[in-house]
Every structure is written in C-alpha cells, then in structure tokens.
Amino acid sequence: MDAAINILVIRLKSIGDVVFTLPAVNLVRDAFPKAKITFLTAEENRPVARCFAGVDNIVALDRKVFRRMGLGAIWSESVGLVLRLRRAKFDLVIDLQGYGETALLTWLTRAPQRWGRIYRPARRWAYTCGLPWSTDRHPVDWFVSLLRHCGPICGSTARNQFCLPESAMQAAREFFLTHGLDRAKPTLFIQPLASSPGKNWPLKNYLALAAHWQALGLQVLFGGGPGDRATLQPALDAGHVASAGVPLLTTAGLMRLSTVVLGSDTGLVHLANAMGQRVVMLIHGITPGATFPYGHPEWTVTPREGHLLPDIAVEDVIAATSRAMTDCGAAGTARETCLP
C-alpha cells in the first residue's frame, strides 16, 4: 500500500476508549508517514482527538443533535455524513468501534481497504479485513493486534503519548494562580466520579484520603464535569479546590501540573497516564481484558478477595498514593511532570 494515502479512523465514544486508540493511531502514522489521517469521533471527544499528533483532520458528530432531531432530519444528516466521507475518497478505513452503525458507515465509504473490530460475525461483510473482538487483553493491545493482523504495520513500538497544547497548560497555570494553588508544592489530583456508578469509590473515602494528605502539607484538587459541582460540595466545604466544569483540556493541564492523579477507571485517569503522569487507579481487578493504566498494571488498587471496589480500605489507597509520590520524587517538592 502506497504510503501517501488517505486514511479514516473511527472511534465515536467514550473519552477513555478514544484515548485507548492513541497508540494505534501513532502506529498508523509511523507506518504511513505521508498519509492524511482523519479521525471520526463524537463531538465531546473532539478536544482529545485534536491533540493526537498523528491526526491531520477531525470529523466530529454531535450525538445530542441526532437525539433531538426528527427522523427526517436524522436521515438528512446521516446522508450528508456519508456523502462527505465518500467524497473524501479514503483508501483505508479503520473501524475501532465495531458497532453496527460504524460497520455500515465503514462499508458505505467504499474505501478499497476496510479494517474493523468485529463484535458479531454478521458484521464481517463490512470489512475487507477484520478481527473478532476478544476480552483477553487490554483494549490498546487489541487495537494494535488488529493493525498488525490486517496491514504492513510491524516492528514499531505502540507509543502511548498524548501531546497537550501549550494553551491548555497556560489555562491550567492560571487556574492554579486564581485558586491559590502553589506550583512549588506537591499536588494530588483526585477524579472521584466515573460515568458508570459501578466504578465509583465512595466520596467520603476520597474526602478522608484528602484530609490525610492535606494534613501532611499536600494540596488536593478535585476534578469533575460540569454537572458534578453540587456533588463535590463536601470537598469545597472541607477547604479543597474543585475544578468541575472547566474545559476538558484545562483539566488535562491541571493533571499535568499535579504530582499524582488518583481515581477509578475513568477516561481522565487514562488520559493522565498517556501524558506520562504517575497515576493511582482504583479498579475491580487486573484480570485479562481489564482496563488498567496501559503499561502499568502495578499502578492499581484492587479490592481484597471476596470484596467489591467500594470496600477498598482508605489505608490501602493512602499506601498506594504514598508509593506514587515517592516514585515522582515528591517527598518535599512538586514536579510539573512525572515521566515513567
């Protein structure tokens, strides 16, 4: 396949899953350095995909608009999208979602090469090369295996490197300044809320952990989305800073300025890992297929045998956070980055 080709990569949702495609996108870029690479994703993931160094163009779908519109408008928007993608004349489409609609969309591009993640055998027709989805490995490794199975992509390391723009870092520095945070002090960034309630550790436990580290001189910063401000009021009442509602890339910058990032299996914690930050993840387990911080299963805290994630003891998380602080050389000073 000629290196100067036109490539479309598809992954609609969610933030964490889009981050998981980053090493695969970097591999595609390494294999086809002269290619034009377009990334199709949901509108809420545009800021993340825009920072993929290997991507040239973003096509973003506002799924909320699709849910609000009537059938006629949805049909019109869908046809418009198909025509736009077909006019692009892609040589290769890589569907890393594998849903029925993305399989159909991949096929409708009429690209001569179509690689895809096959959830169900009935969708195999959409691809010229496909690989059945399996849960026996980390999603990042599976995406890489699809590329190696279907194309001339070999002999290169899957780089999990996210490039945050300086504008986001500047916004994060201004947030620190505005909220009285000292960049010269160690900072613990806590992302306490996940999109799935089943991934959450009790907020009272995060508050107990925050109080422990605050008493030892660390700054504690709670992260969250626009709708999390009320939920995080107890953290504000305890004297901590909360960044709920700031733009996504500003949150990424805040994590980058922090010494350690702590949270459950969320997109933001995976994003922190891709930026080279030291993280601590609370997760159900690290069995095959678990979405632990890529490359670092040891950066996890799991429930004791026979218990659930909410049962993880505060003392266990304190110990894991202490190890992470030591790894970052944070015994007395803070660092803006902690490269592995």
C-alpha positions in Angstrom: 0.0 0.0 0.0 1.4 3.4 -1.0 2.5 5.5 2.0 0.8 8.6 0.6 -2.7 7.5 1.2 -5.9 8.9 2.7 -6.9 7.1 6.0 -10.1 7.4 8.2 -10.0 6.1 11.8 -13.4 5.7 13.6 -14.0 5.7 17.3 -17.1 7.6 18.4 -17.0 7.2 22.2 -16.0 7.5 25.0 -13.1 9.6 26.3 -11.2 6.6 27.7 -11.9 4.5 24.7 -10.7 7.2 22.4 -7.5 7.6 24.5 -7.0 3.8 24.1 -6.8 4.3 20.3 -3.9 6.7 20.6 -1.1 4.0 20.3 -2.8 2.5 17.3 -3.1 5.9 15.6 0.6 6.5 16.3 1.4 3.1 14.7 -0.6 4.1 11.6 1.3 7.3 11.4 4.6 5.6 11.7 3.7 3.1 9.0 2.4 5.7 6.6 4.3 8.9 7.4 3.0 10.8 4.3 -0.7 9.8 4.8 -3.5 12.1 5.5 -5.2 10.7 8.6 -8.8 11.8 9.6 -10.4 10.8 12.9 -14.2 10.4 13.2 -15.4 10.7 16.7 -18.2 12.2 18.9 -18.2 16.0 19.4 -17.4 15.7 23.1 -14.2 13.9 22.2 -13.0 16.5 19.6 -10.6 18.2 22.1 -8.9 14.9 22.8 -8.6 13.7 19.2 -7.4 17.1 18.1 -4.3 16.6 20.3 -3.4 13.3 18.6 -0.1 14.2 16.9 -0.7 11.6 14.2 -4.1 13.0 13.1 -4.5 15.7 10.4 -8.3 16.2 10.4 -11.2 15.7 12.8 -14.8 14.9 11.8 -17.0 15.2 14.9 -20.6 14.1 15.3 -22.9 15.8 17.8 -24.8 12.8 19.0 -27.1 15.1 21.1 -28.3 16.8 18.0 -29.1 13.4 16.5 -31.1 12.5 19.6 -33.1 15.8 19.4 -34.0 15.7 15.7 -36.8 14.0 14.0 -36.4 11.0 11.7 -36.3 13.2 8.6 -33.6 15.4 9.9 -31.6 12.4 11.2 -31.8 10.9 7.7 -30.6 14.1 6.1 -27.7 14.5 8.5 -26.7 10.8 8.0 -26.8 11.0 4.3 -24.8 14.2 4.4 -22.1 12.5 6.5 -21.9 9.5 4.2 -21.6 11.8 1.2 -18.9 13.8 2.9 -16.9 10.7 3.7 -17.4 9.2 0.3 -16.2 12.5 -1.4 -13.0 12.2 0.7 -12.1 9.1 -1.2 -10.4 7.2 1.6 -8.0 4.5 0.6 -8.3 2.9 4.0 -10.9 3.0 6.8 -10.1 1.5 10.2 -13.2 1.0 12.4 -12.1 0.7 16.0 -15.6 0.9 17.3 -17.2 -2.1 15.7 -20.8 -1.1 16.3 -23.5 -1.9 13.7 -23.7 1.8 12.6 -19.9 2.2 12.3 -19.6 -1.1 10.4 -22.3 0.2 7.9 -20.6 3.6 7.7 -17.2 1.9 7.0 -18.8 -0.1 4.2 -20.6 3.0 2.7 -17.3 4.9 2.3 -16.5 2.4 -0.5 -12.8 2.5 0.6 -10.9 -0.3 -1.1 -9.4 -1.3 2.3 -11.6 -1.5 5.3 -10.3 -2.9 8.6 -12.6 -3.5 11.6 -13.3 -4.7 15.0 -15.9 -7.5 14.7 -18.2 -7.8 17.7 -20.5 -10.2 15.8 -19.8 -12.4 12.8 -22.8 -10.9 11.0 -20.8 -7.7 10.6 -17.8 -9.2 8.9 -19.2 -8.3 5.5 -18.5 -4.6 6.1 -14.7 -5.2 6.1 -12.0 -6.4 3.8 -10.1 -7.5 6.9 -11.5 -8.0 10.3 -10.6 -9.4 13.7 -13.1 -10.8 16.2 -13.2 -8.8 19.4 -11.8 -10.5 22.4 -11.6 -9.6 26.1 -8.4 -11.5 26.8 -6.1 -8.4 26.6 -6.0 -4.7 27.2 -8.0 -2.8 24.5 -4.9 -0.9 23.5 -3.2 -4.2 22.7 -6.2 -5.4 20.9 -6.3 -2.4 18.6 -2.6 -2.9 17.9 -3.2 -6.5 17.1 -5.9 -5.5 14.6 -3.5 -3.3 12.7 -0.7 -5.9 12.7 -3.2 -8.6 11.5 -4.6 -6.5 8.6 -1.7 -4.4 7.3 2.0 -3.8 6.9 2.4 -2.5 10.4 5.2 -4.2 12.3 8.4 -3.6 14.1 7.3 -0.4 15.7 6.5 0.3 19.4 3.0 1.3 20.3 3.6 4.8 21.7 1.0 5.9 24.3 2.0 9.6 24.0 -0.6 12.4 24.3 0.5 15.9 23.2 -1.1 18.6 25.3 -1.0 22.1 23.7 0.7 25.0 25.5 -2.6 26.9 25.6 -4.1 24.2 27.8 -1.1 24.3 30.1 -1.4 28.1 30.3 -5.1 27.8 31.3 -4.1 25.3 34.0 -1.4 27.6 35.4 -3.9 30.4 35.5 -6.3 28.2 37.4 -3.6 27.4 39.9 -2.9 31.0 40.4 -6.6 32.1 40.6 -7.4 29.4 43.2 -4.4 29.9 45.4 -2.6 26.8 44.5 1.2 26.8 44.7 3.0 25.0 41.8 6.0 24.6 44.1 4.1 22.3 46.4 3.1 18.6 45.8 -0.4 18.3 44.5 -2.8 15.4 44.5 -5.4 15.5 41.7 -8.5 13.4 42.6 -11.0 12.4 39.9 -13.7 10.9 42.2 -16.6 10.3 39.8 -16.9 8.0 36.9 -19.5 7.8 34.1 -20.6 4.4 35.5 -21.6 4.4 39.1 -20.3 0.9 39.5 -16.7 2.2 39.1 -17.1 4.7 41.9 -15.4 4.6 45.3 -17.4 6.4 48.0 -16.8 10.2 48.0 -16.5 10.1 51.8 -13.4 7.8 51.4 -11.9 10.3 48.9 -12.5 13.1 51.5 -10.8 11.0 54.2 -7.8 10.4 52.0 -7.7 14.1 51.0 -7.8 15.1 54.7 -4.8 12.8 55.3 -2.7 14.3 52.6 -3.7 17.9 53.3 -2.6 17.4 56.9 0.8 16.4 55.6 1.1 19.5 53.5 -0.1 18.4 50.1 -2.5 20.4 48.0 -5.6 18.5 47.0 -7.5 19.3 43.8 -10.8 17.6 42.9 -11.7 17.2 39.3 -15.1 16.7 37.7 -17.5 17.5 34.9 -19.9 20.5 34.6 -22.7 18.5 36.4 -20.5 17.4 39.3 -20.2 20.8 41.1 -23.1 20.1 43.6 -21.8 16.5 44.2 -18.4 17.9 45.1 -19.7 20.5 47.5 -18.4 18.4 50.5 -14.9 18.7 49.1 -15.3 22.5 48.8 -16.7 22.6 52.3 -13.6 20.8 53.5 -11.3 23.5 52.0 -10.2 21.7 48.9 -10.3 23.2 45.4 -12.6 21.7 42.8 -12.2 22.2 39.0 -15.6 20.8 38.0 -16.8 22.5 34.8 -13.5 23.7 33.3 -12.8 22.7 29.7 -11.5 19.2 29.2 -8.0 20.2 28.1 -7.7 22.6 31.0 -8.5 19.6 33.2 -5.7 17.7 31.4 -3.4 20.6 32.1 -4.3 20.5 35.8 -3.5 16.8 35.9 -0.2 17.6 34.2 0.7 20.2 36.9 -0.2 17.8 39.6 2.2 15.3 41.1 -0.1 12.3 41.2 -3.5 11.6 39.7 -5.9 9.4 41.6 -9.2 8.0 40.5 -11.2 5.0 39.3 -11.3 3.6 35.8 -12.1 6.9 34.0 -11.2 8.5 30.8 -9.4 11.3 32.6 -7.1 8.9 34.5 -6.3 7.1 31.3 -5.5 10.5 29.7 -3.2 11.4 32.6 -1.3 8.1 32.0 -1.0 8.9 28.3 0.6 12.3 29.3 3.2 10.5 31.3 1.7 11.3 34.7 2.0 8.9 37.6 -1.5 7.7 38.4 -3.2 5.5 41.0 -6.3 3.7 39.8 -9.0 2.0 41.8 -10.3 -0.8 39.7 -12.2 -4.1 40.2 -9.3 -6.2 39.2 -6.4 -6.6 36.7 -7.5 -9.8 35.1 -7.1 -10.3 31.3 -9.0 -7.6 29.5 -9.1 -5.2 32.4 -8.7 -1.5 31.5 -5.9 -0.7 34.0 -3.5 2.2 33.2 -1.9 1.0 30.0 1.6 -0.4 30.6 1.2 -0.2 34.3 -0.9 -2.8 36.0 1.1 -2.2 39.1 -0.4 1.3 39.4 -3.7 -0.1 40.6 -5.5 -0.7 43.9 -7.9 -3.6 43.8 -10.4 -5.0 46.4 -9.3 -7.7 48.6 -10.5 -11.2 47.7 -14.3 -11.6 48.0 -14.9 -7.8 48.2 -16.1 -5.1 45.9 -14.5 -1.8 44.8 -16.4 0.3 47.4 -14.8 -2.0 50.0 -11.3 -0.9 49.3 -9.8 0.4 52.5 -8.7 4.1 52.7 -5.4 2.8 54.3 -4.7 0.8 51.1 -5.2 3.8 48.9 -3.1 6.0 51.2 -0.3 3.4 50.9 -0.6 3.3 47.1 -0.6 7.1 46.8 2.5 7.3 49.1 4.4 4.9 46.8 3.3 7.0 43.8 4.5 10.2 45.5 7.9 8.5 46.2 8.1 7.4 42.5 7.7 11.0 41.5 10.4 12.3 43.9 7.6 14.2 45.7 8.8 13.8 49.2 9.4 17.5 49.6 8.9 19.2 46.2 6.4 19.1 43.4 7.1 18.4 39.7 5.1 19.5 36.7 5.6 16.2 35.0 6.5 12.7 36.1 7.7 10.8 33.1 7.8 7.0 33.5 
